[in-house]
Structures are given as C-alpha cells and as structure tokens.
Amino acid sequence: MIRTFVQKDLQYVIEAHIRIYRNEYNYDHSFAEFITNGARRLYQSVGFEVKGVRKQMLSGQELTEEQWELVL
C-alpha cells in the first residue's frame, strides 16, 4: 500500500533528484536550485487540489479523469 504524501516527503523527493542527477550527469548546484524551486511550486499549486480530490474519494464521490491523474 502506498501511504499518503506528507509535506516532509517533498524534501526527500528534492534531495533524491539532486543526488541522482549529480551522480549520473554531474549536474551542479544550479540544477539543485531549479529542482527545489520547481518542486515547491508544483506542491503549492497542486497540493491543495490533491487534498480536495482525496476527500471526494473518501466520501464516495465519482472523480473525473483529470482528478484521477492528480491521485496517481
């Protein structure tokens, strides 16, 4: 079972991307800044919507195709 995403997971995702791309492609700190800023913007823009979709799922409401994409 996949657990629910929590705020502290965001930092792990950011650090993992930075580490993988630094090791495999020798990317520097500018890539780290790019990933950090992008991931935080994505979380801010989608995070609230995902929470609303999960509430719909728990209440038994049907979801649209776009809403399912947010959950997956």
Secondary structure, DSSP 4 states (H G I P E B T S, - for coil): -PPPP-HHHHHHHHHHHHHHHHHHH---HHHHHHHHHHHHHHHHHHHHHHHHHHHHHHTT----HHHHHHH-
